Amino acid sequence: MDGKVASAAIKEKVKQLVDERKARGLKTPHLAAILVGSDGASETYVASKVKTCGELGFNSTLIRFDSDIDEATLLQQIEKLNQDEDVDGILVQLPLPKHVSEEKVIETISPAKDVDGFHPVSVGRLVQGLDSFIPATPYGIMLMLEYFQIPTVGKHAVVIGRSNIVGRPMSILLSSQLPYGNCTVTVCHSKTKNLKELTLQADIIVAALGRPGFLTGDMMKEGAVVIDVGITRVPDATKKKGFAIKGDVDFDSVAPKSSWITPVPGGVGLMTIGALMMNTLAACERR
Ligand code: NAD
């Protein structure tokens, strides 16, 4: 599953919808991003979100704070964005410095503008099968399954990882009554004892644990669909940046056995921005 091809199609669709809105004199979607500190990966993610906004015809605002910002100031800024009529979507790039509570930050974002889908209201709606903002990574995976028309109904999906941003929402979506859901889902995590026994039964495996090369060919059955969410920077002197990006799947042993597989890089990672833009457009339409 080539993320480049699928994400280009999603972005093209979003751009068309935004162009149509503008032609009809409707509001331009506006995403506000807050970046605290200067973590390399976070800088890259935020920069590419802002750049994509420009490409698709969205307005964007980037608000930066030093890493020693106090929590109250950050929460006040979020409140300001909540009140700003022109802003449709708010995201605060995670992770945050230790002295700032991610929970408080997420809960301060208005659920109507929660385009990352991390607010408990968004999660509750997702669990209940109601219209909701879906966290960008699992949403991107769902869009990928749809784009490549990968049958999921009645399949056994094993999701490795139960984080709030990937594993947990992924397991909910795959088990939901959706055209590319309706799976029987097993959720594995760090305390799972018989993981290999479970992955060997899976028709679809989603690896989202953050351990490079964890899933190997001997852990899967022939023909399984494998989705690699992992992004880990591994030191690599041969690369200009000094590191290589590695997924949670050992591509060389898994690819020959799989019917479909997402590469890293060039797979799921590319889908997440398209999904975020879909959420921001939806926020604008709903408001
Ligand atoms: P996390 O650390 O919050 O969660 C990891 C999960 O994996 C936990 O639930 C843990 O229980 C489970 N786990 C850890 N070791 C395990 C083991 N040995 N066996 C089974 N389960 C185990 O990580 P996260 O935020 O969910 O991210 C997971 C990976 O996905 C990371 O590599 C991250 O960088 C990547 N990620 C990629 C994207 C993307 O756009 N492609 C987005 C978000 C995260």
Residues whose N, C-alpha, C, O or C-beta is under 5 A from the ligand:
A	BS01	NAD	T137 I160 G161 R162 S163 V166 G167 C188 H189 S190 A208 L209 G210 V229 G230 I231 T232 V268 G269 T272
